[in-house]
């Protein structure tokens, strides 16, 4: 049986931290299961931390330090890993950022801007500059790069999540970028919509009242944890895991999905509008 895959500790703070954790554990002659015994976490959680895919909770770090006798090393480095993972993202998005990496399904309603996972660099930069007008070019670049890096979830070697998004028709029609760049943005959305794990729907402008008129939301389900909802406004966000509230959000999202155009019709609208932008035929 082959040994565990080597970890590139130079890839970033989380992988450096994870590689050191695995080295210390193996030096102590412990399996992952043995190391987590007495904590509230399973060995699979520890495995993801060692691979740099998950952040070490502070209570688990304290447990690991005690078992491995590492004099508080992992407890002290928790904040470094946390900051590295959050770099470029708002502090209030941290929990949702961690969650989307291990979600089975992600369902999004986006009435104001195209979701970050679907954005081109030009679109992301325009949104960041509009919402953070006082930031420097370098600060904007950090935020844009962090947003674009999240799209790794859609790469072929990832088997999940199933991503379902409903956007308002205005996001397809209104040119917030020059026409060529709008065409590129819509072409990206159309290309992603053709992939097996991604479903895109458009809520038409004349759909009338619907259950989600108060703002955006993202609903996530997990293989080993209860579902969670993330909601956001201009400079704040909130995660919700209370079962009754999550159930209400799911009901509202199902009704919203029913009011939207079918995926095939939505894709046709996106493709046609992209072509109009590309040919300079779109009317502002």
Protein Blocks (a to p, Z undefined) as FASTA:
>chain_A
ZZdddddfklomklmmmmmmmmmmmmnopafklmmgoiabdfklmmmmmnopaccdfklm
mmmmmmnonnommmmmmmmmmmmmmgopafklmmmmmmmmmcfbdcdddfkbccfklpcf
klmmmmmmmmmmmbcfklmmmmmmmmmmmmmmmpmklcbdcddddddfklmmpccbcfkl
mmmmmmmmmmmmmpmkbccddddfklopafklnbccdddddfkbccddddddfkbccddf
bfklmmmmmmmmmmmmmmpccfklmmmmmmmmmmmmmnopacZZ
